[in-house]
Amino acid sequence: QVQLVESGGDVVQPGRSLRLSCAVSGFSFSDHAMHWVRQAPGKGLEWVAVISYKGNNEYFADSVKGRFSISRDNSKNTLYLQMNSLRSEDTATYYCAKDRVTFGIGEIDYWGQGILVTVAS
Amino acid sequence: AIQMTQSPSSLSASVGDRVTITCRASQDITGDLAWYQQKPGRAPKLLIHSVSTLQSGVPSRFSGSGSGTDFSLTISGLQPEDSATYYCLQDCNYPYTFGQGTELEIK
């Protein structure tokens, strides 16, 4: 079955960097776009970024544009989120998520269990 | 960015009731609208995509409808396990945007 396992969450100081990873299994990773979505404590869902199945197209939320980057290694079935210049408002549970569409970008159908990132001094 | 206005923010209903949650987009999103269910401490689960297509394994008491800017999720014959927060998502334009969520309590 589809599995997405995030790692790399931590407590970091404002202005520092952190990289999240997401190891996937149970589907053909290289055929699907992948997303990151976050949820601040007690708040709603916020879409963060998407990367196309080939890794040649990326789109970001305005709140993270220029600070976050998304990448993937199709040979390792792994998705990444590089987060730079972290702010307190980036504190959230970060979900790695699979796109439902094959060879395109659509909606999310499967989610990881989430990983907590806390930005605090 | 497209704004998704979801209502109500919370509601309470009884087992067997029919409830409707709505999402209004700030511009036409054609048929690119999905609905998710999230239970406390859990990842969201896809219920419906493309406005009205039920995801595999989702009970048929869930249904979606709408077009253009106005969309709805209906749950017919509420069950205790439907207690959750529900979100809409537009995947028409980047950045994707979620509604604020609707917390559904089963009395």
Interface residues (C-beta under 8 A of the other chain):
Chain A: H35 V37 G44 L45 E46 W47 V50 Y59 F60 A61 D62 Y95 R100 I105 G106 E107 I108 D109 Y110 W111 G112 Q113 G114
Chain B: A1 D32 A34 Y36 Q38 A43 P44 K45 L46 H49 S50 Q55 Y87 L89 D91 Y94 P95 Y96 T97 F98 G99 Q100 G101
